Amino acid sequence: MFISTAFDSGNIDVISADSADNIRLRIRKDNQSDFYQWFHFKLFGEIDVEHTLVIENAGGSAYPKGWENYQAMASYDREHWFRVPTAFDGEKLTITHTPEQETVFYAYFVPYSWERHLDLLQVAQQSAWVQQCVLGTTLDGREMNMLIVGEPAAHKRNIWITARQHPGETMAEWFVEGLLEHLLDEDEPVSRQLLDKTVFYIVPNMNPDGSLRGHLRTNAAGVNLNREWAAPSLEKSPEVYHVLEEMDAIGVDMYLDVHGDENLPYNFIAGSEGIPSYDERHANLEDSFRKAYRAATAEFQTTYGYEKEAPGQANLTVASSAVAERFKCLAFTIEMPFKDNDDLPEPYQQWSDIRSCNFGRDTLKAILDVVDELR
């Protein structure tokens, strides 16, 4: 028996793996941080033998409630992922699985590899509508990529989308993949209408270093990028620094920051009710987008989510609030589950890469429905 993490986004430490019925594991912390929850590893085991894998430090993770009613993901080919029986006793997370092949991958959610990220950029670049840009580099020296979709013009709205500030929230980049696929489809009427009125500025992965390192929430320096938007620096958070600099140069009419939520089994959005400049116009815009999103897809709901911030009490280090205040624009954080969407449960995969892609696709219709109101 052998367990490997020597690959992109691999994360697990082996305490012992002497027998299939007692494999003891620990999740590694993000570098220079106490955050941990993401795991991704490869098991060389025995076919048709039940394996019991116990993650012993699950109870001390960043979001222990995230393990409640959670089922781990597994794959034989790294393309098709499915859920496996998983139990949490408040301290230990136990995965029970009988492999049908000699090797199997396990992960917190469907991984989105750096290679796939690079493929996404290059495939998008084949469209005449797309320009690929490098905004700068990360602390580990990786490129910060942005895709410009559409032909800039004075009358067009600037729509910004960022994903994976928290690298373990891989559903965010799957969301972007689905959105891009349909935005670049010349036979898709919603996309053609949008590109007549807008230009999209899309950063598919805000945290390349954390993604490859197998982090849950931070960059190479252990910094939570979604708490850096008030005063980002090249020393600690160059990823945010470069994106915000580009936003200042171009302008923002609408901003969506895409995430995953460990605890809540729903898709929801968080608005900017607490920013100092929030007014009736902003409230009406937010209300219009929520209504448009509900009409666009049954995967979205407004019953469950985060508590609204009190007037003037927004955390302006958070991306959506910071951008909403800085540019006086419509800005939301989009959250998807690691578990399932309890409004539309699906037992085999639960919330998945495929559903994340489809959710991104459906978001385009909601954007189109409010685009004329943005200025």
C-alpha positions as CSV (number, residue, x, y, z in Angstrom):
1,M,0.0,0.0,0.0
2,F,1.3,3.5,-0.9
3,I,-0.1,7.0,-0.7
4,S,1.2,9.8,-2.9
5,T,0.7,13.6,-2.9
6,A,3.7,14.4,-5.2
7,F,1.5,16.2,-7.8
8,D,-0.3,19.5,-8.4
9,S,-2.5,20.4,-5.3
10,G,-1.6,17.2,-3.5
11,N,-2.1,17.4,0.3
12,I,-2.1,14.7,3.0
13,D,0.4,13.4,5.5
14,V,0.4,9.7,6.3
15,I,0.6,8.7,9.9
16,S,0.4,5.0,9.2
17,A,-0.8,2.8,6.3
18,D,0.0,-0.7,7.3
19,S,-3.4,-2.3,6.7
20,A,-6.4,-1.4,4.5
21,D,-8.8,-1.2,7.5
22,N,-6.6,1.4,9.4
23,I,-5.1,4.1,7.2
24,R,-4.4,7.1,9.4
25,L,-3.9,10.5,7.8
26,R,-3.5,14.2,8.6
27,I,-4.2,17.3,6.4
28,R,-1.2,19.7,6.1
29,K,-1.7,23.3,7.0
30,D,-1.4,26.1,4.4
31,N,2.2,27.5,4.4
32,Q,2.8,30.0,7.2
33,S,-0.9,29.7,8.2
34,D,-3.2,27.7,10.5
35,F,-5.8,27.2,7.7
36,Y,-6.3,23.6,6.5
37,Q,-9.2,21.6,5.0
38,W,-8.2,20.8,1.4
39,F,-7.0,17.3,0.8
40,H,-6.0,15.5,-2.5
41,F,-4.0,12.2,-2.6
42,K,-3.6,9.0,-4.6
43,L,-4.0,5.6,-3.0
44,F,-2.3,2.4,-4.3
45,G,-4.5,-0.2,-2.6
46,E,-6.1,-3.6,-3.0
47,I,-8.9,-4.2,-5.4
48,D,-12.3,-5.3,-3.9
49,V,-11.0,-4.8,-0.4
50,E,-12.7,-2.2,1.9
51,H,-10.4,0.6,2.8
52,T,-10.9,2.8,5.9
53,L,-9.1,6.1,5.7
54,V,-9.2,8.3,8.8
55,I,-8.2,11.9,8.7
56,E,-7.4,12.4,12.3
57,N,-7.1,16.2,12.5
58,A,-10.4,17.0,10.7
59,G,-12.0,18.4,13.9
60,G,-9.3,21.2,14.1
61,S,-9.7,22.3,10.5
62,A,-10.7,25.8,9.4
63,Y,-14.4,24.8,9.0
64,P,-15.2,21.7,11.1
65,K,-19.0,22.1,10.4
66,G,-18.1,21.6,6.7
67,W,-17.5,17.9,7.4
68,E,-21.1,17.4,8.6
69,N,-23.1,15.6,5.9
70,Y,-20.1,15.8,3.7
71,Q,-19.0,13.0,1.3
72,A,-15.5,12.9,-0.1
73,M,-14.8,12.7,-3.8
74,A,-13.0,9.9,-5.6
75,S,-11.9,9.1,-9.1
76,Y,-10.1,6.4,-11.1
77,D,-9.3,8.4,-14.2
78,R,-9.2,12.0,-12.7
79,E,-11.9,13.0,-15.2
80,H,-15.0,11.5,-13.7
81,W,-15.5,12.0,-9.9
82,F,-18.0,10.5,-7.5
83,R,-18.8,10.6,-3.8
84,V,-17.8,7.9,-1.4
85,P,-19.2,7.1,2.1
86,T,-17.8,9.5,4.7
87,A,-18.5,10.1,8.4
88,F,-17.5,12.8,10.8
89,D,-17.5,12.2,14.6
90,G,-16.5,15.7,15.6
91,E,-12.8,14.9,15.6
92,K,-12.1,12.4,12.8
93,L,-13.3,12.2,9.2
94,T,-13.6,8.6,8.1
95,I,-13.7,7.6,4.4
96,T,-14.8,4.1,3.7
97,H,-14.4,2.8,0.1
98,T,-13.8,-0.5,-1.7
99,P,-11.7,0.3,-4.8
100,E,-12.5,-1.4,-8.0
101,Q,-9.1,-0.6,-9.5
102,E,-5.6,-0.7,-7.9
103,T,-5.2,3.1,-7.7
104,V,-7.8,5.8,-6.8
105,F,-7.6,9.5,-6.2
106,Y,-9.4,11.2,-3.3
107,A,-10.1,14.9,-2.9
108,Y,-12.1,17.5,-0.9
109,F,-13.7,18.6,-4.2
110,V,-13.0,18.0,-7.9
111,P,-9.5,19.4,-8.4
112,Y,-8.8,22.0,-11.1
113,S,-5.2,21.5,-12.1
114,W,-2.7,24.2,-13.3
115,E,-2.4,22.3,-16.6
116,R,-6.1,22.6,-17.1
117,H,-5.9,26.3,-16.1
118,L,-3.3,26.8,-18.9
119,D,-5.4,24.8,-21.3
120,L,-8.4,27.0,-20.5
121,L,-6.4,30.1,-21.3
122,Q,-5.1,28.8,-24.6
123,V,-8.5,27.4,-25.7
124,A,-10.1,30.8,-24.9
125,Q,-7.4,32.6,-26.8
126,Q,-8.4,30.8,-30.0
127,S,-11.5,33.0,-30.1
128,A,-11.3,36.3,-32.1
129,W,-13.1,37.9,-29.1
130,V,-10.4,37.1,-26.6
131,Q,-7.1,38.7,-25.6
132,Q,-4.9,37.0,-23.0
133,C,-2.9,39.3,-20.7
134,V,-0.3,38.8,-17.9
135,L,-0.9,41.2,-15.1
136,G,2.2,40.3,-13.1
137,T,3.7,37.5,-11.2
138,T,3.0,35.7,-7.9
139,L,5.4,35.2,-5.0
140,D,6.4,31.9,-6.4
141,G,7.0,33.5,-9.8
142,R,3.8,32.2,-11.6
143,E,1.9,34.4,-14.1
144,M,-1.3,36.2,-13.1
145,N,-3.5,35.8,-16.2
146,M,-6.5,37.8,-17.3
147,L,-8.8,37.1,-20.3
148,I,-10.4,40.1,-22.0
149,V,-13.5,39.0,-23.8
150,G,-15.0,41.5,-26.2
151,E,-14.0,44.6,-28.0
152,P,-13.6,47.6,-25.6
153,A,-15.7,50.7,-26.4
154,A,-16.9,53.7,-24.5
155,H,-20.5,52.6,-24.4
156,K,-19.8,49.1,-23.2
157,R,-20.1,48.0,-19.5
158,N,-17.0,46.5,-17.9
159,I,-17.8,43.2,-16.2
160,W,-15.1,41.7,-14.0
161,I,-15.0,38.1,-12.7
162,T,-12.4,36.7,-10.4
163,A,-12.2,33.1,-9.0
164,R,-10.2,31.0,-6.6
165,Q,-8.9,33.7,-4.3
166,H,-9.2,30.7,-1.9
167,P,-7.4,28.0,-3.9
168,G,-9.2,25.0,-2.3
169,E,-12.5,26.4,-3.6
170,T,-11.9,24.7,-7.0
171,M,-15.6,24.9,-8.0
172,A,-14.9,28.5,-8.7
173,E,-12.7,27.8,-11.6
174,W,-15.1,25.2,-12.9
175,F,-17.7,27.9,-12.8
176,V,-15.5,30.2,-14.9
177,E,-14.8,27.3,-17.4
178,G,-18.6,26.9,-18.0
179,L,-19.2,30.6,-18.2
180,L,-16.3,31.0,-20.8
181,E,-17.4,28.1,-22.9
182,H,-20.8,29.6,-23.4
183,L,-19.6,33.2,-23.6
184,L,-17.4,32.2,-26.5
185,D,-20.1,30.2,-28.3
186,E,-20.9,32.1,-31.5
187,D,-24.3,30.3,-31.7
188,E,-25.3,31.3,-28.2
189,P,-27.7,34.3,-28.4
190,V,-27.2,35.4,-24.8
191,S,-23.5,35.7,-25.4
192,R,-23.9,37.6,-28.6
193,Q,-26.2,40.1,-26.9
194,L,-23.8,40.4,-23.9
195,L,-20.7,41.1,-26.1
196,D,-22.6,43.8,-28.0
197,K,-23.0,45.6,-24.7
198,T,-20.1,44.5,-22.5
199,V,-16.5,43.6,-22.2
200,F,-15.6,40.8,-19.7
201,Y,-12.3,40.9,-17.7
202,I,-11.9,37.4,-16.2
203,V,-9.2,36.2,-13.9
204,P,-9.8,32.4,-13.7
205,N,-7.3,31.8,-10.9
206,M,-6.5,34.5,-8.4
207,N,-4.2,32.3,-6.4
208,P,-1.9,30.1,-8.5
209,D,0.6,29.5,-5.8
210,G,-1.9,28.3,-3.2
211,S,-3.5,26.1,-5.9
212,L,-0.4,24.2,-6.7
213,R,0.8,24.0,-3.1
214,G,-2.5,22.3,-2.1
215,H,-3.7,25.2,0.2
216,L,-7.2,25.7,1.3
217,R,-7.3,29.5,1.7
218,T,-4.0,31.3,1.4
219,N,-1.2,32.2,-1.0
220,A,2.5,31.3,-0.8
221,A,3.0,33.6,2.1
222,G,0.0,32.3,4.1
223,V,-2.1,35.4,3.3
224,N,-5.8,35.3,2.8
225,L,-6.2,37.3,-0.4
226,N,-9.8,38.0,0.3
227,R,-8.7,40.2,3.2
228,E,-6.2,42.2,1.3
229,W,-8.4,44.5,-0.9
230,A,-8.1,47.6,1.3
231,A,-4.3,47.8,0.9
232,P,-2.7,45.0,-1.1
233,S,1.1,44.9,-1.4
234,L,3.6,43.4,-3.8
235,E,5.4,41.8,-0.7
236,K,2.3,40.0,0.7
237,S,-0.5,40.0,-1.9
238,P,0.8,40.8,-5.4
239,E,-2.2,38.8,-6.9
240,V,-4.7,41.4,-5.5
241,Y,-2.3,44.3,-6.1
242,H,-2.0,43.6,-9.8
243,V,-5.8,43.0,-10.4
244,L,-6.8,46.1,-8.5
245,E,-4.3,48.2,-10.4
246,E,-5.9,46.9,-13.7
247,M,-9.4,47.6,-12.4
248,D,-8.3,51.2,-11.6
249,A,-7.0,51.6,-15.1
250,I,-10.1,50.1,-16.9
251,G,-13.0,50.8,-14.6
252,V,-15.7,48.4,-13.2
253,D,-19.4,48.4,-13.8
254,M,-20.1,45.0,-12.3
255,Y,-18.0,42.5,-10.3
256,L,-18.5,38.9,-9.4
257,D,-16.0,37.2,-7.1
258,V,-16.6,33.4,-7.2
259,H,-16.1,31.1,-4.2
260,G,-17.1,27.9,-2.4
261,D,-18.6,27.7,1.0
262,E,-17.7,24.8,3.2
263,N,-20.7,24.8,5.5
264,L,-23.9,25.8,3.6
265,P,-25.4,23.3,1.1
266,Y,-26.8,25.9,-1.2
267,N,-25.8,28.4,-3.9
268,F,-26.1,32.0,-2.8
269,I,-24.7,35.4,-3.2
270,A,-23.5,38.1,-0.7
271,G,-24.0,41.7,-1.6
272,S,-22.7,45.1,-0.4
273,E,-25.3,46.4,1.9
274,G,-22.8,47.5,4.5
275,I,-20.6,49.7,2.3
276,P,-20.5,53.4,3.3
277,S,-21.9,54.6,-0.1
278,Y,-24.8,52.1,-0.3
279,D,-27.9,53.9,-1.5
280,E,-31.3,53.2,-3.1
281,R,-29.9,52.8,-6.6
282,H,-27.4,50.2,-5.3
283,A,-30.2,48.4,-3.4
284,N,-32.4,48.3,-6.5
285,L,-29.5,47.0,-8.6
286,E,-28.9,44.2,-6.2
287,D,-32.6,43.3,-6.0
288,S,-32.8,43.2,-9.8
289,F,-29.8,40.8,-10.1
290,R,-31.2,38.5,-7.4
291,K,-34.5,38.3,-9.3
292,A,-32.7,37.7,-12.6
293,Y,-30.5,35.0,-11.1
294,R,-33.5,33.1,-9.7
295,A,-35.2,33.3,-13.1
296,A,-32.0,32.1,-14.8
297,T,-31.5,28.9,-12.9
298,A,-33.2,26.7,-10.3
299,E,-29.7,26.1,-8.7
300,F,-29.8,29.6,-7.2
301,Q,-31.8,30.6,-4.1
302,T,-32.1,33.6,-1.7
303,T,-33.4,31.9,1.5
304,Y,-30.1,30.8,2.9
305,G,-26.8,32.7,2.9
306,Y,-24.7,35.0,5.1
307,E,-26.3,37.6,7.3
308,K,-26.5,41.1,5.7
309,E,-24.0,43.6,7.1
310,A,-25.3,46.5,9.0
311,P,-25.2,50.0,7.3
312,G,-21.6,51.3,7.2
313,Q,-20.2,48.1,8.7
314,A,-18.9,46.3,5.6
315,N,-15.5,44.7,5.8
316,L,-13.6,46.7,3.1
317,T,-10.7,44.3,3.0
318,V,-13.1,41.8,1.3
319,A,-13.1,41.9,-2.5
320,S,-16.8,42.4,-3.3
321,S,-17.3,45.1,-0.7
322,A,-14.0,46.9,-1.5
323,V,-14.8,47.0,-5.3
324,A,-18.4,48.0,-4.7
325,E,-17.3,51.0,-2.6
326,R,-14.3,51.9,-4.8
327,F,-16.2,51.9,-8.1
328,K,-19.7,52.5,-6.8
329,C,-20.7,49.4,-8.8
330,L,-22.8,46.3,-8.5
331,A,-20.6,43.6,-6.8
332,F,-21.4,40.2,-5.3
333,T,-19.6,37.3,-3.8
334,I,-20.9,34.0,-5.4
335,E,-20.8,31.0,-3.1
336,M,-21.3,27.3,-4.1
337,P,-21.3,24.3,-1.8
338,F,-18.7,21.6,-1.2
339,K,-21.5,19.2,-0.3
340,D,-24.7,19.3,-2.4
341,N,-27.4,21.8,-3.3
342,D,-30.0,20.7,-0.8
343,D,-32.7,22.3,-3.0
344,L,-31.8,20.0,-5.9
345,P,-30.0,17.0,-4.3
346,E,-28.1,14.5,-6.5
347,P,-26.7,11.5,-4.6
348,Y,-24.0,10.2,-6.9
349,Q,-21.9,13.4,-7.4
350,Q,-23.8,15.9,-5.3
351,W,-22.5,19.4,-6.1
352,S,-19.9,18.8,-8.8
353,D,-17.6,20.2,-11.4
354,I,-20.3,19.7,-14.1
355,R,-22.9,21.5,-12.0
356,S,-20.4,24.3,-11.3
357,C,-19.8,24.7,-15.0
358,N,-23.6,24.9,-15.7
359,F,-24.0,27.4,-12.9
360,G,-21.4,29.6,-14.6
361,R,-23.2,29.3,-17.9
362,D,-26.6,30.3,-16.4
363,T,-25.0,33.3,-14.7
364,L,-24.6,34.9,-18.1
365,K,-28.4,35.2,-18.5
366,A,-28.7,37.0,-15.1
367,I,-26.0,39.4,-16.1
368,L,-27.7,40.2,-19.4
369,D,-31.0,40.9,-17.6
370,V,-29.4,43.7,-15.6
371,V,-26.7,45.0,-17.9
372,D,-28.7,48.0,-19.1
373,E,-29.2,49.2,-15.5
374,L,-25.5,49.2,-14.6
375,R,-24.9,52.9,-15.6
